[in-house]
Amino acid sequence: MQETLTISQELAHLRLDKLLTTQFPAYSRTYFQNLIQDGCVLVNGLPSKKREQPHEGDEIEICFQITPELSLEPQNIPLDILYEDDHLLAVNKPPGMVVHPAPGHPSQTFANALLYHCKTLPASDSLRPGIVHRLDKETSGVLIAAKSYEAHHKLIALFAERKIEKRYRAICLGNPGDVTISAPIKRHPTKRQEMAVVPGGKEAISRVRVLATNGTLSYIEIYLLTGRTHQIRVHLKHHQTPILGDRVYGSSQANQKWKALRPLLHAYEMELLHPISQKLLHFQAPLPSDIAEYSSFPVSL
């Protein structure tokens, strides 16, 4: 697991080991000292020392190492399977399910369920066997995984080459209109858990189409041309039509008013060529109830 942190003015000139402890309080200072010693912490791409004092604007890359509390065990967790063969599996992930173990979520993940279901899986690392992409914890919908080493390698390449089409459905505030949002995204300069539209960030393009609206809320489809972390949520915030229920990028007032308990975002469709047979595959995950109840707005575009 990797994290990238851009040093703010407030963090500048703290010792590196102390700085990391303040930003990642779940880990001890000794833990970070060991990471630094093992070369797992880079400052502007270079190995560092624990006494180093980064400057404002420096970029810190942290490669977290697996600790004893993080291990992957098979768990009998039901999966809503959309498609399965010898090489891959597609499921409809429910909201609330984490894709793979991480600090704060050591078990009950999709990876735990996948390992139980498949018994053996190709591993990119010991916590993410078969995992080729991810959805945020509260995002529901189509999620695929590899069951063979050949499929694992080829699926990763398909995602990297943007040869997999992904369409999402969401409920957002206001009416964004039919628009292509092209705005670069990178990690927020001071809030390490968030992404933001920032000049110099990675190219990010989302096409938005309004399916129905009542003027206050809209039921929309989003087609991703790129796959940046939190891309849809960040782009819709940037467009001033954030996703309903989003506690990070949305409106707390609107979330309370509409009693939205999670970002109403759903990975609705995925289309790709089978990595082995080259057969065209199309997966569609039915809308969850919390989005479906809003999907029949009168169309007043």
Secondary structure, 3 states (H helix, E strand, C coil): CEEEEECCCCCCCCCHHHHHHHHCCCCCHHHHHHHHHCCCEEECCEECCCCCCCCCCCEEEEECCCCCCCCCCCCCCCCCEEEECCCEEEEEECCCCCCCCECCECCCCHHHHHHHHHCCCCECCCCCECECCCCCCCCEEEEEEECCHHHHHHHHHHHHCCCCEEEEEEEEECCCCCEEEECCEEECCCCCCCEEECCCCECCEEEEEEEEECCCEEEEEEEECCCCCCHHHHHHHHCCCCECCCCCCCCHHHHHHCCCCCCCEEEEEEEEECCCCCCEEEEECCCCHHHHCCCCCCECC
